Amino acid sequence: MAADYDEVRSDVKESQENSLEDLKTASAPDARSVVLELDQADGLDQEGPGGEFIAEELIVQVVPQAEDKFTCFSCFLVRHRSQIAREKDGHAYCVECEG
């Protein structure tokens, strides 16, 4: 006997029909209740333990650009002077951007 492998199996078809009927009969929440739940959840995030803000300073050491370096005007990366491809109007461009 030949089998049609494209046809949906009877047990799968039955479970699909049952789940569709369950979805149709299920009661969906209204928009107001959803908004209230979201507002309550936001309030918990701000007041709950572990949600305190920590005032911490970020200390970064700024190193001035060395004389043998330049900043590419196209990609804004600091590169060695040996990677200058061209200079135009006082701006230097690296080999990768001009490549």
C-alpha positions in Angstrom: 0.0 0.0 0.0 1.4 3.4 -0.9 1.7 6.0 1.8 1.2 9.7 1.3 3.9 11.4 3.3 2.6 14.9 2.7 -0.7 14.2 4.5 -0.9 15.3 8.1 -1.1 12.4 10.6 -4.5 12.0 12.2 -3.2 12.4 15.8 -1.4 15.7 14.9 -4.4 17.0 13.0 -6.6 16.3 16.0 -4.2 18.0 18.5 -4.1 21.1 16.2 -7.8 21.3 16.1 -8.1 21.0 19.8 -5.5 23.7 20.5 -7.3 26.0 18.0 -10.5 25.5 19.9 -8.8 26.1 23.2 -7.4 29.4 21.9 -10.8 30.5 20.7 -12.4 29.8 24.1 -9.6 31.3 26.1 -10.3 34.7 27.6 -7.7 37.3 26.6 -6.8 40.1 29.0 -8.1 43.5 28.3 -5.7 46.4 27.6 -6.3 48.1 30.9 -5.3 45.1 33.0 -2.1 44.7 31.0 -1.2 48.3 31.5 -1.8 48.0 35.2 0.3 44.9 35.5 3.2 46.6 33.6 2.9 49.7 35.8 3.1 47.5 39.0 6.1 45.7 37.6 7.9 49.0 36.9 7.2 50.1 40.5 8.7 47.0 41.9 11.9 47.5 39.9 12.5 50.9 41.4 11.6 50.1 45.0 12.9 46.5 45.3 16.1 45.4 47.0 19.2 45.3 44.8 17.9 48.1 42.6 20.0 50.8 44.3 22.1 53.1 42.1 25.8 53.0 42.9 27.6 56.3 42.5 30.9 55.2 41.2 33.5 57.4 39.5 35.2 56.2 36.4 38.8 57.3 36.3 40.4 57.3 32.8 43.9 58.5 32.1 44.0 60.6 28.9 47.3 60.2 27.0 48.1 63.0 24.5 48.7 61.9 20.9 52.3 61.2 20.2 54.2 63.0 17.5 54.6 59.8 15.4 50.9 59.2 15.4 48.0 60.7 13.5 44.2 60.4 13.6 42.6 59.3 10.4 39.9 61.8 9.3 37.8 59.0 7.8 37.7 56.2 10.5 39.0 58.4 13.4 41.5 55.7 14.5 44.9 56.7 15.9 47.6 55.2 13.6 51.3 55.4 13.1 52.6 58.0 10.6 53.8 55.2 8.3 50.2 54.4 7.5 49.3 57.8 6.0 48.0 57.3 2.5 47.2 60.9 1.7 46.8 64.3 3.3 44.2 66.8 2.0 43.2 70.1 3.4 45.2 69.5 6.6 43.5 66.1 7.2 45.3 62.8 7.0 43.8 59.5 5.7 45.1 56.0 6.5 46.0 53.3 4.1 42.9 51.2 5.0 40.4 53.9 4.3 42.0 54.9 1.0 42.7 51.2 0.1 
